[in-house]
Amino acid sequence: MHNERQAPGPAAALLEFQQKLQRCKSQRELVFVAANESLAVLRFDQAVIWHYGARSQVSIAAVSGLADTAEETPYAQWLVRAIEYIRVTSKGAPVTALAYEDLPQSLAEDGRDWVHQHLLHCALSGPDGTPMGGMLFHRAEPFEETESAIAEWTAGAMGFALWGWRRDSRKLRKLLKTPSVKYIAAGTLAVLAILALVPVRLSAVAPAEITPVRPIPIASPVDGVVGRILVQPNQVVKADEPLVEFDDTSIRNKLALARKGLDIARADYQRAMNKSFSDEASKGELLVLDSKAREKAAEVVYLTELLDRLRILAPQGGIAIFSDSEDWRGRPVQPGERIMVVADPSLVGVTVYLPPEDAVQLDAGGEVTVFLNINPLSPLKAKITQTSYEATVQPDNTLAYVVKGEFDPGYGLPRIGLRGTAKVYGERVALGYYLLRKPILFLRKSIGI
């Protein structure tokens, strides 16, 4: 013989419901549990819990079966109107049962699709009788007297739990109103106000790179094609050392044709000169042939000089800085196009790329602290020597103000090309402005104040 487990009776269900209310850890959880778990003690189609808002108006706290009910929805607005009517007509009665037809015609027509035929409203109040809200149940069948009594007991348990949470909040408000807490709060505000006026240096953090000071650019002198790069990236070179060779095939062919044309022009001129002693007509051709010979001679001189310029020599000793020699092999270049730079390794500085949103007022001589990626625990000190007046587009398509600086004496010079982060310092401002500068900028961008 098997013993079948029977469903708990009304009293056990009510006690279990009360225990669930007592285990709630927040007021939000309390109203959610009360709206959904009360189905175990009272049969309904939907339960609504409301409370008084900050201005003593009706505010919907929870609706069974819904995670949240926005105040601007038509259903929530209708509930507020209906509860206001029931609250006024019930005159503070603990339990009010009414049918759908008892509502005013405007309410009945607007809420026909949302509520059922029979409604039961229970007032929520604390042990001291303070009104705090109510619970509204509705279903298709009328509520019996025993169910009204159960609903009244449920509302009593809910009212006591809600009163307990509000009592804790009232204790906190009462504690904040005590003289000692007021003095502490006033003292804290005074200290914060004084700290907000403490002057601090305005600063900004931005990417930085070690760059040469006064580098000499190596640019293409001709319109041609790079044959080969004779040095490696970051190689130490001496003055007059060959750096770049251009493809001279086209120039040499033009020079050979020009020399051949010069020989022909000179031969024609010499033949006309010999004939001029006996032929008067040949004398008239001498000026034309002489000009042609001079033109060919000038072309030969130009192409010879151009051929000599197809090899670029280092203007001074230093380090050849460029990307990769293979990237330049066979590349066509225009006159003035930069191929590399030659820099003195003893003359290095720092270049800071300051984003526009972090820009601060910077003057020559301002401080810069550089933290290199290879050694972030050993900062380097530098002084600002130059700042750009407008933001320029960087290789990564971002805008930045370019700030240049030179290192203070006494530091080991870092290698050109190292990257890191730099902190630049501007004028002195109040600490309050320093802390609120970014939030104010965000608000101005977001809402325009």
ChimeraX attribute file (.defattr): number of C-alpha atoms within 10 A of each C-alpha:
attribute: neighborCount
match mode: 1-to-1
recipient: residues
	/A:1	3
	/A:2	4
	/A:3	5
	/A:4	6
	/A:5	6
	/A:6	6
	/A:7	8
	/A:8	12
	/A:9	9
	/A:10	13
	/A:11	11
	/A:12	12
	/A:13	17
	/A:14	20
	/A:15	14
	/A:16	16
	/A:17	21
	/A:18	19
	/A:19	12
	/A:20	14
	/A:21	23
	/A:22	16
	/A:23	11
	/A:24	16
	/A:25	10
	/A:26	10
	/A:27	16
	/A:28	11
	/A:29	13
	/A:30	20
	/A:31	24
	/A:32	22
	/A:33	19
	/A:34	26
	/A:35	23
	/A:36	17
	/A:37	17
	/A:38	21
	/A:39	16
	/A:40	14
	/A:41	21
	/A:42	18
	/A:43	16
	/A:44	20
	/A:45	15
	/A:46	20
	/A:47	24
	/A:48	23
	/A:49	25
	/A:50	23
	/A:51	21
	/A:52	15
	/A:53	13
	/A:54	8
	/A:55	7
	/A:56	10
	/A:57	13
	/A:58	20
	/A:59	20
	/A:60	23
	/A:61	21
	/A:62	25
	/A:63	22
	/A:64	21
	/A:65	13
	/A:66	11
	/A:67	8
	/A:68	12
	/A:69	13
	/A:70	11
	/A:71	14
	/A:72	8
	/A:73	9
	/A:74	12
	/A:75	16
	/A:76	16
	/A:77	14
	/A:78	16
	/A:79	22
	/A:80	18
	/A:81	13
	/A:82	16
	/A:83	21
	/A:84	13
	/A:85	14
	/A:86	20
	/A:87	19
	/A:88	10
	/A:89	11
	/A:90	15
	/A:91	9
	/A:92	13
	/A:93	12
	/A:94	16
	/A:95	19
	/A:96	19
	/A:97	20
	/A:98	16
	/A:99	16
	/A:100	18
	/A:101	11
	/A:102	13
	/A:103	15
	/A:104	11
	/A:105	11
	/A:106	8
	/A:107	17
	/A:108	17
	/A:109	10
	/A:110	12
	/A:111	18
	/A:112	11
	/A:113	9
	/A:114	11
	/A:115	18
	/A:116	18
	/A:117	14
	/A:118	19
	/A:119	23
	/A:120	23
	/A:121	27
	/A:122	26
	/A:123	25
	/A:124	27
	/A:125	22
	/A:126	19
	/A:127	11
	/A:128	8
	/A:129	9
	/A:130	11
	/A:131	16
	/A:132	20
	/A:133	25
	/A:134	24
	/A:135	26
	/A:136	25
	/A:137	24
	/A:138	24
	/A:139	17
	/A:140	14
	/A:141	14
	/A:142	15
	/A:143	21
	/A:144	10
	/A:145	10
	/A:146	9
	/A:147	15
	/A:148	18
	/A:149	12
	/A:150	17
	/A:151	25
	/A:152	21
	/A:153	15
	/A:154	22
	/A:155	26
	/A:156	20
	/A:157	23
	/A:158	29
	/A:159	23
	/A:160	19
	/A:161	21
	/A:162	23
	/A:163	20
	/A:164	16
	/A:165	15
	/A:166	15
	/A:167	13
	/A:168	11
	/A:169	12
	/A:170	12
	/A:171	12
	/A:172	11
	/A:173	11
	/A:174	10
	/A:175	13
	/A:176	14
	/A:177	12
	/A:178	10
	/A:179	10
	/A:180	11
	/A:181	12
	/A:182	13
	/A:183	12
	/A:184	12
	/A:185	13
	/A:186	12
	/A:187	12
	/A:188	12
	/A:189	12
	/A:190	12
	/A:191	11
	/A:192	12
	/A:193	13
	/A:194	12
	/A:195	13
	/A:196	17
	/A:197	13
	/A:198	13
	/A:199	15
	/A:200	16
	/A:201	14
	/A:202	20
	/A:203	19
	/A:204	17
	/A:205	19
	/A:206	17
	/A:207	18
	/A:208	25
	/A:209	20
	/A:210	23
	/A:211	24
	/A:212	24
	/A:213	17
	/A:214	13
	/A:215	19
	/A:216	17
	/A:217	17
	/A:218	21
	/A:219	17
	/A:220	24
	/A:221	17
	/A:222	16
	/A:223	13
	/A:224	19
	/A:225	21
	/A:226	21
	/A:227	18
	/A:228	19
	/A:229	21
	/A:230	13
	/A:231	18
	/A:232	17
	/A:233	14
	/A:234	18
	/A:235	13
	/A:236	16
	/A:237	21
	/A:238	15
	/A:239	11
	/A:240	12
	/A:241	15
	/A:242	16
	/A:243	20
	/A:244	24
	/A:245	18
	/A:246	24
	/A:247	18
	/A:248	18
	/A:249	11
	/A:250	11
	/A:251	16
	/A:252	15
	/A:253	12
	/A:254	16
	/A:255	20
	/A:256	13
	/A:257	14
	/A:258	20
	/A:259	18
	/A:260	13
	/A:261	19
	/A:262	21
	/A:263	15
	/A:264	15
	/A:265	21
	/A:266	18
	/A:267	14
	/A:268	17
	/A:269	21
	/A:270	15
	/A:271	13
	/A:272	20
	/A:273	18
	/A:274	12
	/A:275	13
	/A:276	16
	/A:277	10
	/A:278	10
	/A:279	12
	/A:280	10
	/A:281	11
	/A:282	17
	/A:283	16
	/A:284	12
	/A:285	15
	/A:286	18
	/A:287	12
	/A:288	11
	/A:289	19
	/A:290	18
	/A:291	13
	/A:292	19
	/A:293	21
	/A:294	14
	/A:295	16
	/A:296	22
	/A:297	18
	/A:298	14
	/A:299	18
	/A:300	21
	/A:301	15
	/A:302	13
	/A:303	19
	/A:304	15
	/A:305	11
	/A:306	17
	/A:307	19
	/A:308	11
	/A:309	15
	/A:310	21
	/A:311	21
	/A:312	20
	/A:313	17
	/A:314	20
	/A:315	17
	/A:316	15
	/A:317	16
	/A:318	21
	/A:319	22
	/A:320	25
	/A:321	23
	/A:322	18
	/A:323	13
	/A:324	14
	/A:325	15
	/A:326	11
	/A:327	11
	/A:328	18
	/A:329	17
	/A:330	14
	/A:331	13
	/A:332	15
	/A:333	19
	/A:334	13
	/A:335	11
	/A:336	13
	/A:337	15
	/A:338	14
	/A:339	18
	/A:340	20
	/A:341	20
	/A:342	25
	/A:343	25
	/A:344	19
	/A:345	18
	/A:346	13
	/A:347	15
	/A:348	22
	/A:349	24
	/A:350	30
	/A:351	22
	/A:352	28
	/A:353	24
	/A:354	24
	/A:355	19
	/A:356	14
	/A:357	12
	/A:358	13
	/A:359	18
	/A:360	16
	/A:361	12
	/A:362	19
	/A:363	15
	/A:364	13
	/A:365	13
	/A:366	17
	/A:367	19
	/A:368	28
	/A:369	18
	/A:370	27
	/A:371	20
	/A:372	21
	/A:373	12
	/A:374	10
	/A:375	9
	/A:376	12
	/A:377	9
	/A:378	10
	/A:379	15
	/A:380	19
	/A:381	19
	/A:382	23
	/A:383	20
	/A:384	23
	/A:385	15
	/A:386	17
	/A:387	18
	/A:388	12
	/A:389	9
	/A:390	10
	/A:391	16
	/A:392	16
	/A:393	10
	/A:394	12
	/A:395	7
	/A:396	6
	/A:397	8
	/A:398	12
	/A:399	17
	/A:400	22
	/A:401	20
	/A:402	19
	/A:403	21
	/A:404	24
	/A:405	25
	/A:406	22
	/A:407	21
	/A:408	15
	/A:409	9
	/A:410	8
	/A:411	11
	/A:412	9
	/A:413	16
	/A:414	17
	/A:415	14
	/A:416	21
	/A:417	14
	/A:418	14
	/A:419	20
	/A:420	18
	/A:421	19
	/A:422	26
	/A:423	18
	/A:424	26
	/A:425	20
	/A:426	18
	/A:427	14
	/A:428	13
	/A:429	15
	/A:430	15
	/A:431	19
	/A:432	17
	/A:433	17
	/A:434	16
	/A:435	12
	/A:436	11
	/A:437	12
	/A:438	13
	/A:439	11
	/A:440	13
	/A:441	13
	/A:442	14
	/A:443	11
	/A:444	11
	/A:445	10
	/A:446	9
	/A:447	7
	/A:448	8
	/A:449	9
